[in-house]
């Protein structure tokens, strides 16, 4: 893929393992509302659509705004305690910058928490642009964020690569007509991902270097 100039990354499940932080904040809300605690596995399956959609299946419409405020207040601290980069993610970002790739983030996670993650994990310096769903108003699987990012850099879509971990990432990439690589380290099952026919499916983020 010698013509690739721009690599766009999702965060959660792709570069960052924040599932413990998300589960902790989710079950904190459940306790505060007197609701049933959920397993880490079931919570993981809801990750990727944004925090409001994470809570909606378990919280009434009446309580949703309050629950969301509780979640966000707790989550700011939880992210600092319970997140980590996936193995080799840091080395990959360093490598890509030495090769003069432009790097960007496209995440459904709210921008406030995306920037907390980037700063805490000390990877914000690698990215030339960060765009989140609450800024664009276009959450994945809508292709809008990817289209905006490519246009911002002035590249052709054939010069861009998108890297995510979920079915919705594969869908967003296909709809944007951008080559998409899906890492199976996230919350979507490999069979579900393959149905969407992304450009490549890889088992670990370190393998992206081999493709590039």
C-alpha positions in Angstrom: 0.0 0.0 0.0 2.6 2.5 -1.1 0.1 5.2 -2.0 -1.3 5.5 1.6 -0.5 8.9 3.1 -3.1 9.1 5.9 -4.0 6.5 8.6 -7.1 7.1 10.6 -7.6 5.2 13.8 -10.5 4.4 16.0 -9.5 4.4 19.7 -11.3 1.9 21.9 -10.6 -1.7 21.1 -8.1 -0.6 18.4 -5.3 1.2 20.1 -6.6 1.5 23.6 -8.0 -1.1 26.0 -10.4 0.9 28.1 -12.9 -1.9 28.8 -12.2 -2.1 32.5 -12.7 1.6 32.9 -15.9 1.5 30.9 -17.3 -1.5 32.9 -16.3 0.2 36.2 -18.2 3.4 35.3 -21.2 1.5 33.9 -21.6 -0.6 37.1 -21.1 2.4 39.3 -24.2 3.9 37.6 -26.1 0.7 38.0 -25.3 0.7 41.8 -26.4 4.4 42.1 -29.7 3.7 40.4 -30.3 0.5 42.2 -30.1 -1.5 39.0 -28.6 -4.9 38.4 -24.8 -5.1 37.8 -23.8 -6.3 34.4 -20.9 -8.6 33.5 -17.9 -7.2 31.8 -18.7 -9.3 28.7 -22.2 -7.9 28.3 -20.9 -4.4 28.7 -18.1 -4.9 26.2 -20.8 -5.8 23.6 -22.3 -2.4 24.0 -19.1 -0.4 23.6 -18.4 1.6 20.5 -21.7 3.5 20.0 -21.0 6.3 22.5 -21.8 6.5 26.2 -25.5 7.4 25.8 -26.1 4.2 23.7 -24.1 2.2 26.2 -26.6 3.1 29.0 -29.8 3.2 27.1 -30.6 -0.6 27.1 -30.4 -0.7 30.9 -31.7 2.7 32.0 -35.2 4.2 31.6 -35.7 7.3 29.5 -36.6 9.3 32.6 -33.3 8.4 34.2 -31.0 8.5 31.2 -29.8 12.1 31.5 -29.0 11.6 35.2 -27.4 8.3 34.5 -25.2 9.8 31.8 -24.1 12.6 34.1 -23.1 10.0 36.8 -21.3 7.9 34.2 -19.3 10.8 32.8 -18.3 12.1 36.3 -17.1 8.7 37.3 -15.5 7.9 34.0 -13.1 10.8 34.0 -11.3 9.3 37.0 -11.8 5.7 35.9 -10.0 6.3 32.6 -6.9 7.4 34.4 -6.8 4.3 36.6 -7.9 1.5 34.3 -6.8 2.1 30.7 -3.8 0.9 28.8 -2.5 0.8 25.2 -2.6 -2.5 23.4 0.9 -4.1 23.1 3.0 -2.6 20.3 0.5 0.3 19.7 3.0 2.9 20.9 5.7 1.5 18.7 3.4 1.4 15.7 2.5 5.1 16.1 6.2 6.0 16.5 7.0 4.0 13.3 4.3 5.6 11.3 5.4 9.1 12.2 9.0 8.3 11.2 7.6 7.3 7.8 5.8 10.7 7.5 2.3 9.3 7.6 -0.4 11.7 8.6 -2.4 10.3 11.6 -5.9 11.0 12.7 -8.5 9.7 15.2 -12.2 9.1 14.3 -14.0 8.0 17.5 -17.6 7.7 18.7 -16.3 8.3 22.2 -17.1 11.9 23.4 -14.3 14.3 22.6 -13.7 15.2 26.2 -12.9 11.6 27.1 -11.0 11.0 23.9 -8.6 13.8 24.7 -8.2 12.6 28.3 -7.2 9.2 26.9 -4.8 10.6 24.4 -3.1 12.8 27.1 -3.0 10.2 29.8 -1.5 7.5 27.5 0.9 10.1 26.0 -0.1 9.5 22.4 -1.8 12.7 21.6 1.4 14.1 20.0 1.3 11.5 17.3 -2.0 12.7 15.9 -2.5 15.5 13.4 -6.2 15.6 13.9 -8.8 14.2 16.3 -12.5 14.1 15.4 -15.3 12.6 17.5 -19.0 12.0 17.0 -20.1 14.8 19.3 -18.1 17.3 17.2 -19.2 16.1 13.8 -22.7 15.0 14.7 -22.1 11.9 12.6 -21.5 8.8 14.6 -20.2 5.7 13.0 -21.3 3.7 11.1 -22.1 6.9 9.3 -19.1 7.7 7.0 -19.2 11.4 7.8 -16.2 11.5 10.2 -14.0 9.7 7.8 -15.0 11.9 4.9 -14.4 15.0 6.9 -10.9 13.9 7.9 -9.8 12.9 4.4 -11.1 16.2 3.0 -9.3 18.2 5.8 -5.9 16.8 4.7 -6.7 17.2 1.0 -6.0 13.6 0.2 -7.8 11.3 -2.2 -9.6 8.5 -0.6 -7.3 6.0 -2.2 -4.5 7.6 -0.1 -6.3 6.9 3.2 -6.6 3.8 5.4 -9.0 3.4 8.3 -8.2 1.1 11.2 -11.0 0.0 13.7 -12.2 -3.0 15.7 -16.0 -3.2 15.2 -18.6 -4.0 12.6 -19.6 -0.4 12.6 -16.0 0.6 11.7 -16.1 -1.8 8.8 -19.4 -0.3 7.7 -18.2 3.2 8.1 -15.1 2.5 6.0 -17.1 0.8 3.3 -19.6 3.6 3.1 -16.8 6.2 2.9 -15.1 4.1 0.2 -11.9 4.0 2.2 -9.7 0.9 2.7 -10.5 -0.5 6.1 -8.5 -2.8 8.4 -10.3 -4.3 11.3 -8.4 -5.6 14.4 -10.2 -8.4 16.3 -9.1 -7.1 19.7 -12.3 -5.2 20.2 -16.0 -5.9 20.9 -17.1 -7.4 17.6 -16.7 -11.1 16.7 -14.5 -12.1 13.9 -17.4 -13.8 11.9 -19.5 -10.6 12.2 -16.6 -8.5 11.0 -15.8 -10.8 8.0 -19.5 -10.5 6.9 -18.8 -6.8 6.2 -15.8 -7.6 4.0 -13.3 -5.1 5.1 -10.0 -4.8 3.2 -8.1 -6.8 5.8 -8.9 -8.5 9.2 -5.9 -8.8 11.6 -5.6 -10.3 15.1 -3.4 -7.6 16.6 -2.5 -4.0 16.0 1.2 -4.8 15.6 0.4 -6.5 12.3 -0.6 -3.3 10.7 3.0 -2.4 10.2 3.4 -5.4 7.9 0.5 -4.2 5.7 2.0 -0.8 5.3 
